[in-house]
Amino acid sequence: MSAGTQIADTAGAVLLFLGAAVSLLGAIGMVRMPDVLSRSHAATNPQALGMLLVLAGVALRLRSGIDLGTLGLVGFFQLLTGPVSAHLVARVAYRTGYAGREGLVFDDLDAQLSAVPQDGEGEGEGGMGSGGGR
């Protein structure tokens, strides 16, 4: 075993350990946070970093072209889907009232949602429920 291989394996093990530790801290934060918005933050940001560290550690250990390509795709899709799912969860929590709006410093979405007609409002003025325009 050469010195370069030994260093790569050791660095891979350290990255695996760090990634697992960051993911564990994110999971603990998700359990301990008080509201949905804080939990979605704790569920996505540390988890994405932990996953990337684990993938980097595995990549240093495997060193094969097809394996590196697969790990790159896993990292890409993790970074693509994590923030989108957290945004959707937070938006649903906000719309249903579970977001804890009293902790928000600035609420951009409140003005937008108050301008949208709620169930049954505004249908008599040529809206979709009026049956006109056929």
Salt bridges, closest charged atoms under 4 A:
ASP9 OD1 - ARG61 NH1 3.33
ASP9 OD1 - ARG63 NH2 2.55
